[in-house]
Amino acid sequence: MAMSQGGKAYRSTNEVVEFEPDRRIAWRSTGTWRGHIPVGGQRWRYILHPHRAGTYVEHAYVWGYARMPLLTVWLPGFPHRMRPAMERSLANLAALADNLLRREPQIVSTGKHR
């Protein structure tokens, strides 16, 4: 996806690096500029925790994998800036899940079966 930081345009690429069905998914985000990957590597992660009331979702941004963390993490102020964005992400995910739970089941037909 097209991104910009400090007035410099670059492309962000995401790659799934962890996956356990019904448990966790994580993806690595890297920035490509002029055909090189100078920044990124940090991981976004959702961890699902079963609970009697439903599922709790933990959202994490793992900085330890970042390339050039001073430039890509600390100078832009991401630890401080990311909390509100991550809270919005969880709220959007909860709204989507609630909406899906309220839908009427739909029967999908693929044609006649013999």
PAVEXGU-241352 format. One record per residue: x, z, y of N, C-alpha, C, O in turn. Coordinates in Angstrom, 2 decimals. Atoms other than C-alpha are relative to their C-alpha. Layout:
N
<node <X; Z; Y>; <X; Z; Y>; <X; Z; Y>; <X; Z; Y>>;
...
This chain:
114
<node <0.85; 0.00; -1.17>; <0.00; 0.00; 0.00>; <0.89; 0.00; 1.23>; <2.02; 0.49; 1.18>>;
<node <-0.77; 0.10; -1.24>; <1.17; -0.64; 3.56>; <0.04; 1.37; 0.69>; <-0.99; 2.04; 0.83>>;
<node <-0.19; -1.30; -0.63>; <2.59; 2.45; 5.29>; <0.88; -0.18; 1.24>; <1.46; -1.25; 1.45>>;
<node <-0.88; 0.00; -1.17>; <4.45; 3.32; 8.49>; <0.47; 1.42; 0.25>; <-0.30; 2.37; 0.15>>;
<node <-0.55; -1.30; -0.34>; <6.73; 6.18; 9.42>; <1.07; -0.20; 1.07>; <1.98; -1.01; 0.91>>;
<node <-0.98; 0.12; -1.08>; <8.64; 6.59; 12.64>; <0.07; -1.41; 0.57>; <1.13; -1.86; 1.01>>;
<node <0.03; 1.36; -0.52>; <7.55; 3.11; 13.71>; <0.54; -1.04; -0.96>; <0.58; -2.22; -0.61>>;
<node <-0.54; 0.93; 0.99>; <9.05; 1.52; 10.57>; <-1.05; -0.26; -1.08>; <-1.55; 0.67; -1.72>>;
<node <0.97; 0.37; 1.02>; <6.71; -0.38; 8.28>; <0.69; -0.08; -1.36>; <1.82; -0.55; -1.47>>;
<node <-0.52; 0.10; 1.36>; <7.23; -0.10; 4.53>; <-1.18; -0.04; -0.97>; <-2.32; 0.17; -0.57>>;
<node <1.03; 0.01; 1.04>; <5.30; -0.41; 1.27>; <0.17; 1.23; -0.87>; <1.29; 1.60; -1.23>>;
<node <-0.01; -1.15; 0.89>; <4.38; 2.59; -0.83>; <-0.51; -0.45; -1.37>; <-1.54; -1.11; -1.48>>;
<node <0.37; 0.33; 1.37>; <4.24; 2.19; -4.59>; <-0.20; 1.29; -0.77>; <0.59; 2.22; -0.65>>;
<node <0.29; -1.18; 0.80>; <2.68; 4.72; -6.95>; <0.07; -0.35; -1.48>; <-0.41; -1.40; -1.90>>;
<node <-0.17; 0.22; 1.44>; <3.54; 5.04; -10.64>; <-0.36; 1.30; -0.73>; <0.17; 2.36; -0.40>>;
<node <0.38; -1.18; 0.78>; <1.92; 7.43; -13.12>; <1.21; 0.42; -0.84>; <1.78; -0.39; -1.58>>;
<node <-1.17; -0.50; 0.71>; <4.70; 9.63; -14.54>; <-0.32; 1.15; -0.95>; <0.52; 1.52; -1.77>>;
<node <0.45; -1.05; 0.92>; <2.74; 12.39; -16.32>; <-1.48; -0.25; -0.27>; <-2.24; -0.56; 0.64>>;
<node <1.41; 0.13; 0.32>; <-0.55; 12.13; -18.16>; <-0.32; 0.74; -1.28>; <0.26; 0.45; -2.34>>;
<node <0.56; -0.69; 1.15>; <-2.33; 14.51; -20.51>; <-1.51; -0.07; 0.17>; <-2.04; 0.53; 1.11>>;
<node <1.45; 0.14; -0.17>; <-6.00; 13.58; -21.03>; <-0.69; 1.36; 0.16>; <-0.40; 2.31; -0.56>>;
<node <0.79; -1.20; -0.30>; <-8.38; 16.20; -19.63>; <0.85; 1.19; 0.43>; <0.38; 2.32; 0.40>>;
<node <-0.88; -1.11; -0.37>; <-5.39; 18.26; -18.44>; <0.79; -0.26; 1.28>; <0.79; 0.58; 2.18>>;
<node <-0.82; 0.26; -1.19>; <-3.11; 16.59; -15.88>; <0.30; -1.48; 0.16>; <0.33; -2.25; -0.79>>;
<node <-0.52; 1.32; -0.34>; <-2.07; 13.44; -14.10>; <0.91; 0.19; 1.20>; <0.59; 0.93; 2.13>>;
<node <-0.94; -0.05; -1.13>; <0.91; 13.00; -11.80>; <0.53; -1.40; 0.22>; <0.70; -2.18; -0.71>>;
<node <-0.57; 1.31; -0.32>; <2.27; 9.99; -9.99>; <1.10; 0.17; 1.04>; <1.07; 1.04; 1.90>>;
<node <-1.15; 0.02; -0.92>; <5.49; 9.25; -8.17>; <-0.29; -1.03; 1.07>; <-0.74; -2.14; 0.79>>;
<node <0.20; 0.88; -1.14>; <5.27; 7.73; -4.73>; <1.37; -0.37; 0.57>; <2.16; 0.51; 0.90>>;
<node <-1.27; 0.44; -0.57>; <8.18; 5.62; -3.48>; <-0.27; -1.01; 1.12>; <-1.28; -1.71; 1.11>>;
<node <0.10; 0.93; -1.11>; <8.72; 3.64; -0.31>; <0.98; -1.14; -0.17>; <2.17; -0.92; -0.42>>;
<node <-0.86; 1.18; 0.10>; <10.08; 0.09; -0.45>; <0.14; -0.62; 1.38>; <-0.85; -0.90; 2.06>>;
<node <-0.29; 0.60; -1.31>; <11.76; -1.35; 2.63>; <1.06; -1.07; -0.21>; <2.16; -0.78; -0.67>>;
<node <-0.91; 1.14; 0.14>; <13.39; -4.79; 2.63>; <0.54; -0.12; -1.43>; <1.72; -0.42; -1.64>>;
<node <-0.37; 0.16; 1.40>; <13.43; -4.83; -1.18>; <0.74; 1.17; -0.62>; <1.11; 1.10; -1.79>>;
<node <-0.71; -1.18; 0.52>; <15.11; -1.42; -1.58>; <-0.95; 1.20; -0.01>; <-1.97; 1.20; 0.68>>;
<node <0.79; -1.24; 0.06>; <13.72; 2.01; -2.43>; <0.84; 1.12; 0.61>; <1.48; 1.88; -0.11>>;
<node <-0.84; -1.02; -0.64>; <15.40; 4.25; 0.15>; <-0.63; 1.39; 0.02>; <0.07; 2.39; 0.15>>;
<node <0.68; -1.29; -0.15>; <12.76; 7.01; 0.20>; <-1.04; 0.18; -1.08>; <-1.44; -0.76; -1.76>>;
<node <1.08; -0.32; 0.92>; <10.22; 8.73; -1.94>; <0.51; 0.64; -1.27>; <1.64; 1.14; -1.33>>;
<node <-0.31; -0.61; 1.27>; <10.21; 9.95; -5.48>; <-0.78; 1.29; -0.24>; <-0.90; 1.75; -1.37>>;
<node <0.80; -1.22; 0.16>; <8.12; 13.03; -4.79>; <-1.24; -0.30; -0.82>; <-1.68; -1.45; -0.90>>;
<node <1.14; 0.18; 0.89>; <5.18; 13.58; -7.11>; <-1.25; 0.68; 0.53>; <-1.21; 1.80; 1.03>>;
<node <1.33; -0.56; -0.22>; <1.51; 14.12; -6.49>; <-0.51; 0.37; -1.39>; <-0.25; -0.33; -2.36>>;
<node <0.46; -0.44; 1.31>; <-0.19; 16.03; -9.28>; <-1.37; 0.66; 0.11>; <-1.62; 1.45; 1.02>>;
<node <1.25; -0.72; 0.20>; <-3.69; 17.08; -10.31>; <0.10; 0.68; -1.36>; <0.40; 0.03; -2.36>>;
<node <0.04; -0.75; 1.25>; <-3.90; 19.81; -12.95>; <-1.41; 0.55; -0.15>; <-1.94; 1.19; 0.76>>;
<node <1.37; -0.43; 0.25>; <-7.29; 20.55; -14.50>; <0.01; 1.29; -0.81>; <0.69; 1.39; -1.83>>;
<node <0.11; -1.30; 0.67>; <-8.15; 24.12; -15.49>; <-1.45; 0.20; -0.43>; <-2.33; 0.34; 0.42>>;
<node <1.38; -0.23; 0.46>; <-11.25; 24.57; -17.70>; <-0.47; 1.39; 0.44>; <0.29; 2.35; 0.44>>;
<node <0.60; -1.26; -0.43>; <-13.58; 27.29; -16.46>; <-1.46; -0.02; -0.42>; <-2.06; -1.09; -0.51>>;
<node <1.39; -0.03; 0.47>; <-17.01; 28.45; -17.61>; <-0.96; -0.63; 1.00>; <-2.02; -1.12; 0.61>>;
<node <0.86; 0.59; -1.03>; <-18.48; 27.23; -14.30>; <0.28; -1.49; 0.22>; <-0.40; -2.13; 1.02>>;
<node <-0.37; 1.40; -0.18>; <-16.86; 23.81; -14.59>; <1.49; -0.18; -0.19>; <2.07; 0.33; -1.15>>;
<node <-1.43; 0.24; 0.07>; <-13.32; 22.68; -13.95>; <0.62; 0.28; 1.36>; <0.16; -0.24; 2.38>>;
<node <-0.77; -0.20; -1.22>; <-10.90; 23.98; -11.36>; <1.08; -1.08; 0.04>; <1.70; -1.39; -0.97>>;
<node <-1.02; 1.03; -0.17>; <-8.58; 21.32; -9.96>; <1.09; 0.54; 0.91>; <0.82; 0.97; 2.03>>;
<node <-1.17; -0.40; -0.78>; <-5.11; 22.24; -8.75>; <0.68; -1.28; 0.49>; <0.93; -2.20; -0.29>>;
<node <-0.63; 1.18; -0.59>; <-3.50; 19.73; -6.39>; <1.38; 0.42; 0.47>; <1.52; 1.38; 1.23>>;
<node <-1.37; -0.36; -0.37>; <0.27; 19.81; -6.00>; <0.75; -1.21; 0.52>; <0.50; -2.35; 0.12>>;
<node <-0.91; 1.02; -0.51>; <2.85; 17.84; -4.07>; <1.39; 0.54; -0.26>; <1.82; 1.48; 0.40>>;
<node <-1.28; -0.53; 0.46>; <6.23; 18.33; -5.75>; <1.13; -0.70; 0.75>; <1.43; -1.87; 0.52>>;
<node <-1.03; 0.57; -0.87>; <9.01; 17.80; -3.21>; <1.34; -0.18; -0.70>; <2.15; -1.00; -0.27>>;
<node <-1.32; -0.02; 0.63>; <11.91; 18.39; -5.59>; <0.52; -1.33; -0.51>; <1.72; -1.48; -0.73>>;
<node <-0.42; 1.32; 0.49>; <11.98; 14.78; -6.79>; <0.33; -0.98; 1.13>; <0.77; -2.10; 0.87>>;
<node <-0.14; 0.91; -1.14>; <12.24; 13.29; -3.29>; <1.44; -0.46; 0.20>; <2.39; 0.32; 0.09>>;
<node <-1.29; 0.55; -0.41>; <15.11; 10.99; -2.37>; <0.12; 0.24; 1.50>; <-0.86; 0.06; 2.24>>;
<node <-0.25; -0.25; -1.42>; <16.63; 11.88; 1.00>; <-1.07; 0.95; 0.58>; <-1.75; 0.59; 1.54>>;
<node <1.09; -0.89; -0.41>; <14.32; 14.93; 1.42>; <0.03; 0.40; 1.47>; <-1.03; 0.64; 2.06>>;
<node <-0.04; -0.33; -1.42>; <15.56; 15.75; 4.91>; <-0.75; -1.06; 0.81>; <-1.53; -0.73; 1.70>>;
<node <0.63; 1.11; -0.72>; <14.43; 12.33; 6.13>; <-1.47; -0.19; -0.39>; <-2.31; -0.44; 0.47>>;
<node <1.34; 0.34; 0.47>; <11.32; 11.91; 3.99>; <-0.97; 1.17; -0.07>; <-2.18; 0.96; -0.12>>;
<node <0.87; -1.16; 0.15>; <9.98; 15.46; 3.77>; <0.05; 0.93; 1.20>; <-0.98; 1.20; 1.83>>;
<node <-0.11; -1.07; -0.98>; <11.31; 17.94; 6.28>; <-0.11; -0.48; 1.45>; <-0.84; 0.14; 2.23>>;
<node <0.08; 0.46; -1.39>; <11.81; 15.93; 9.50>; <-1.42; -0.44; 0.40>; <-1.85; -0.13; 1.51>>;
<node <1.39; 0.35; -0.36>; <8.28; 14.44; 9.38>; <-0.95; 1.20; -0.04>; <-2.10; 1.09; 0.38>>;
<node <0.85; -1.20; 0.03>; <6.94; 17.98; 8.81>; <-1.04; 0.00; -1.10>; <-2.10; 0.60; -0.95>>;
<node <1.01; 0.12; 1.03>; <5.19; 17.18; 5.56>; <-0.45; 1.32; -0.62>; <-1.65; 1.46; -0.86>>;
<node <0.57; -1.22; 0.61>; <5.03; 20.67; 4.05>; <-1.14; 0.59; 0.84>; <-2.15; 1.04; 0.29>>;
<node <1.03; -0.55; -0.88>; <3.01; 21.80; 7.06>; <-1.18; -0.97; 0.14>; <-2.34; -0.54; 0.15>>;
<node <1.05; 0.99; -0.24>; <1.07; 18.56; 7.56>; <-0.84; -0.31; -1.23>; <-1.99; -0.73; -1.10>>;
<node <0.69; 0.43; 1.21>; <0.09; 18.03; 3.92>; <-1.14; 0.93; -0.42>; <-2.08; 0.47; -1.07>>;
<node <1.03; -0.93; 0.46>; <-2.02; 21.16; 3.37>; <-1.42; -0.45; 0.40>; <-2.29; -0.51; -0.47>>;
<node <1.36; 0.45; -0.35>; <-5.06; 19.94; 5.39>; <-0.39; -1.29; -0.73>; <-1.55; -1.44; -1.14>>;
<node <0.31; 1.25; 0.69>; <-4.82; 16.48; 3.80>; <-0.32; 0.26; -1.47>; <-1.23; -0.36; -2.02>>;
<node <0.24; -0.32; 1.41>; <-4.65; 17.97; 0.30>; <-1.34; 0.72; -0.16>; <-2.05; 0.50; -1.14>>;
<node <1.30; -0.68; 0.05>; <-7.64; 20.22; 1.05>; <-1.14; -1.02; 0.14>; <-2.16; -0.89; -0.53>>;
<node <1.00; 1.07; -0.12>; <-9.61; 17.13; 2.18>; <-0.10; -0.80; -1.30>; <-1.19; -1.18; -1.72>>;
<node <-0.02; 0.74; 1.25>; <-8.56; 15.34; -0.99>; <-0.79; 0.75; -1.08>; <-1.57; 0.14; -1.81>>;
<node <0.75; -0.79; 0.97>; <-9.91; 18.19; -3.14>; <-1.49; 0.03; 0.33>; <-2.32; -0.05; -0.57>>;
<node <1.41; 0.02; -0.41>; <-13.14; 18.31; -1.13>; <-0.64; -1.35; -0.35>; <-1.78; -1.38; -0.82>>;
<node <0.52; 1.33; 0.34>; <-13.59; 14.53; -1.59>; <-0.19; -0.13; -1.51>; <-1.19; -0.70; -1.96>>;
<node <0.10; 0.05; 1.45>; <-12.94; 14.87; -5.32>; <-1.20; 0.81; -0.49>; <-1.94; 0.37; -1.37>>;
<node <1.15; -0.84; 0.38>; <-15.49; 17.71; -5.61>; <-1.31; -0.70; 0.35>; <-2.25; -0.66; -0.45>>;
<node <1.22; 0.71; -0.40>; <-18.11; 15.67; -3.70>; <-0.28; -1.17; -0.96>; <-1.43; -1.40; -1.33>>;
<node <0.17; 1.11; 0.94>; <-17.53; 12.68; -5.98>; <-0.50; 0.52; -1.35>; <-1.42; -0.06; -1.93>>;
<node <0.43; -0.57; 1.28>; <-17.86; 14.85; -9.10>; <-1.45; 0.47; 0.07>; <-2.23; 0.22; -0.85>>;
<node <1.39; -0.45; -0.17>; <-21.06; 16.45; -7.77>; <-0.97; -1.18; 0.02>; <-2.04; -1.12; -0.59>>;
<node <0.84; 1.19; -0.07>; <-22.49; 13.02; -6.99>; <-0.18; -0.62; -1.38>; <-1.28; -1.04; -1.74>>;
<node <0.10; 0.57; 1.34>; <-21.70; 11.75; -10.48>; <-0.86; 0.85; -0.92>; <-1.59; 0.32; -1.75>>;
<node <0.82; -0.90; 0.84>; <-23.31; 14.82; -12.09>; <-1.48; -0.11; 0.32>; <-2.31; 0.12; -0.55>>;
<node <1.40; 0.11; -0.42>; <-26.54; 14.25; -10.13>; <-0.63; -1.33; -0.37>; <-1.86; -1.45; -0.35>>;
<node <0.54; 1.31; 0.35>; <-26.91; 10.63; -11.19>; <-0.79; 0.04; -1.29>; <-0.50; 0.83; -2.20>>;
<node <0.75; 0.16; 1.23>; <-29.44; 9.66; -13.77>; <0.86; -0.80; -0.98>; <1.55; -1.73; -0.58>>;
<node <-0.75; 0.79; 1.00>; <-27.87; 8.45; -17.01>; <-0.51; -1.43; -0.01>; <-1.72; -1.66; 0.12>>;
<node <0.39; 1.40; 0.03>; <-27.89; 4.67; -17.20>; <0.32; -0.58; -1.37>; <1.36; -0.30; -1.96>>;
<node <-0.21; 0.67; 1.27>; <-28.27; 2.62; -20.33>; <0.60; -1.37; 0.31>; <0.05; -2.14; 1.10>>;
<node <-0.68; 1.28; -0.21>; <-25.89; -0.30; -20.41>; <-0.16; -0.84; -1.25>; <0.18; -0.41; -2.35>>;
<node <0.20; 0.90; 1.11>; <-26.77; -3.23; -22.60>; <1.02; -1.12; 0.07>; <1.25; -1.70; 1.13>>;
<node <-0.97; 1.10; 0.05>; <-24.18; -5.75; -23.70>; <-0.60; -1.21; -0.69>; <0.12; -2.15; -1.03>>;
<node <0.64; 1.14; 0.66>; <-26.71; -8.09; -25.25>; <-0.58; 0.41; -1.34>; <-0.58; 1.59; -1.70>>;
<node <0.62; -0.28; 1.31>; <-28.40; -8.37; -28.60>; <1.07; 0.28; -1.04>; <2.14; -0.34; -1.05>>;
<node <-0.89; -0.31; 1.12>; <-26.76; -6.83; -31.62>; <-0.72; -0.36; -1.29>; <-1.91; -0.09; -1.44>>;
<node <0.61; 0.40; 1.28>; <-27.39; -8.18; -35.09>; <0.53; 0.82; -1.12>; <0.13; 0.64; -2.27>>;
